[in-house]
Amino acid sequence: MFNKILIANRGEIACRIAATARRMGIRTVAVYADADADALHVRACDEAVHIGPSSPRESYLRGDRLVAAAQATGAQAIHPGYGFLSENADFAQACLDAGIAFIGPPPSAIAAMGSKSAAKTLMEQAGVPLVPGYHGEEQDPAFLKAQADAIGYPVLIKASAGGGGKGMRAVHQPADFEAALAACQREAQASFGHAQVLVERLVTQPRHIEVQVFCDAQGNGVYLFERDCSVQRRHQKVLEEAPAPGMTPERRQAMGEAALAAARSVGYVGAGTVEFICEPPQPGKPGFYFMEMNTRLQVEHPVTEAITGLDLVEWQLRVAAGEPLPMRQADLAIHGHAIEARICAENPQQQFLPATGPLNVMRTPPCASFTRAEVRIDSGVRQGDVISPHYDSMIAKLIVHGHDRQDALRKLDAALRDLHITGLHTNVAFLRRLVRTDSFRLARLDTALIEREHAALFHPPELPTALALAAAIARLLVDVIGAPSQADPWSRRDGWRLHGQASQLRTLMLAGQAHTVRVTRMPATAQAATPHPPLQHRLEWTDTQLTLAIHEHGAEGDLDIALDGQRVRVAVYRQGETLDIFTPQGQAQVQCVDPLRNVDQAPAHGGRLTALMPGKVIALLVQPGQQVAQGEPLAVTEAMKMEHTLTAPKAGTVTEVLCAVGDQLAEGSELLRIA
């Protein structure tokens, strides 16, 4: 076994690998870019080496610097994690050439599976079912269009290299093919350095089911059952679970054996995932088709660990050190059900636009990290860290394990309820709505689930106005008053008066609407006859009047309040004039407003097109003098590993273009103007 390994990655997965290595008595070396100098993964390892600027192209994607760091620190092996260079055959070969073990498959296996087109040719030879399509080398647009026409629409264009939904578009009619192809090729080139794509029939009502395989250098191989990853947005996974609901033993065995056949066809060693697209059973069809093989550990590996009781990183380390697999197929069994939710910095209401900013609050329910538990949260960030535009938007992974699917669902809903993050947009509230939809709750799973449940997910019922405003007022009162148990009235700041009542006006903005609330302290005679009576106030706005009583408050934002006698526990976090409110019913954000300011007045952007977040200009689609229609694509930017198309806010004429392809933009930067 190795004495020291270098982890050629960052964030959550680097922390995850370090946790297992520490348990096994293996020393670890972290690498970090400028933006990660104080990151958790640096602290999680025994040593750390600086490898360059924040841009991944100048740091985490520099294989030469990673190998040099391993040599300088005496690391015997490199674990690539996932993403970055984890599926780069040249990097794996460079490690071996330097006398350093690569904790992953042989370079030849990575190369064979690295091209989706070449991999599908191999799978056809190995007898693994394939979706009908074109997987060849010819990339002329006219030729590919002809292939799509012959296959029949809808078709799917997909980058031959890489994954994660990048370089992928569904095309439903011939007129849209050329634009979709250009976008796929551009995104594939930017993400993977290769513009080659394949075209295949788009499977309708598809389920995305993947099989975890493991092989050793002695020729042994097992499949560790399957994961259902059908719930996706922008072709990227949102929820993953194991085992796949509704999976029969016969299909599980057929898919597992097909996955092992795929792995053995390329001499695979280590952990890998074979992904299948599945459709409803039809006579004469296999019902599942090879999609791709990921030659690395997957983001969602914890759900497999939960149902098998195994540590997959430990298996990786042992296999890479030359040991045989610890178990055989007959020794493996499924225990219970597990679900993983990806907690991301993004705005679901804005097409899941990635978000950047500080984690002002990151409060989790009771949980374990990087080890099997009923509730597990794996994260590479903590409260106070900043989500930057340089890397992907994932904040954490929330994994729950129950004795069956319904038990796991209950635990997931409770954990999402108690996960509080403020400072930037996240998908936590969206995920809670998602797991409560009939489609997910009843396991009616396919990759169109989010679109099918659009009304429930993107037009949710808002938190009751009375509860949101009362919780905000309670937080503001507590900030001024201090501890409600203070016995000496002369030392309290609660508006106590010897004669009369203290009253004040508060203007609060909730869901785009301003509410002016009169807050009046109730007289002492109305207070309960207890040693430390709760503070009571009367709240009045428009046609609403209610009594607010503050019973307790905690240092972390917890409040125990009563509205007209009905008790509820809430958490309210304040950052300046912004109040983030979390309740059992949901969450909301309230802004304190200066009543002398015109709250209805918003800045007029006119015809300015601005960057929604920091990023890089990768395409300009218009020029000065060009007429554009409202909603017409004008420019494409790249941020947080994703392409974002910016469209015309209104019809008009482009008067100025203020940027060039390759420019780095700050949030709010002007790209062009329209008259």
Secondary structure, 3 states (H helix, E strand, C coil): CCCEEEECCCHHHHHHHHHHHHHCCCEEEEEEEHHHCCCHHHHHCCEEEEEECCCHHHCCCCHHHHHHHHHHHCCCEEECCCCCCCCCHHHHHHHHHCCCEECCCCHHHHHHHHCHHHHHHHHHHHCCCECCEECCCCCCHHHHHHHHHHHCCCEEEEECCCCCCCCEEEECCHHHHHHHHHHHHHHHHHHHCCCCEEEEECCCCCEEEEEEEEECCCCCEEEEEEEEEEEEECCEEEEEEECCCCCCHHHHHHHHHHHHHHHHCCCCCEEEEEEEEECCCCCCCCCEEEEEEECCCCCCHHHHHHHHCCCHHHHHHHHHCCCCCCCCHHHCCCCCEEEEEEEECEEHHHCCEECCEECCEEECCCCECCCCCCEEEEECCCCCCEECCCCCCEEEEEEEEECCHHHHHHHHHHHHHCCEEECCCCCHHHHHHHHHCHHHHCCCCCCCHHHHCHHHHHCCCCCCHHHHHHHHHHHHHHHHHCCCCCCCHHHCCCCCCCCCCCEEEEEEEECCEEEEEEEEECCHHHCCCCCCCCEEEEEEECCEEEEEEEEEECCCCEEEEEECCEEEEEEEEEECCEEEEEECCEEEEEEEECCCCCCCCCCCCCCEEECCCCEEEEEECCCCCCEECCCCEEEEEEECCEEEEEECCCCEEEEEECCCCCCEECCCCEEEEEC
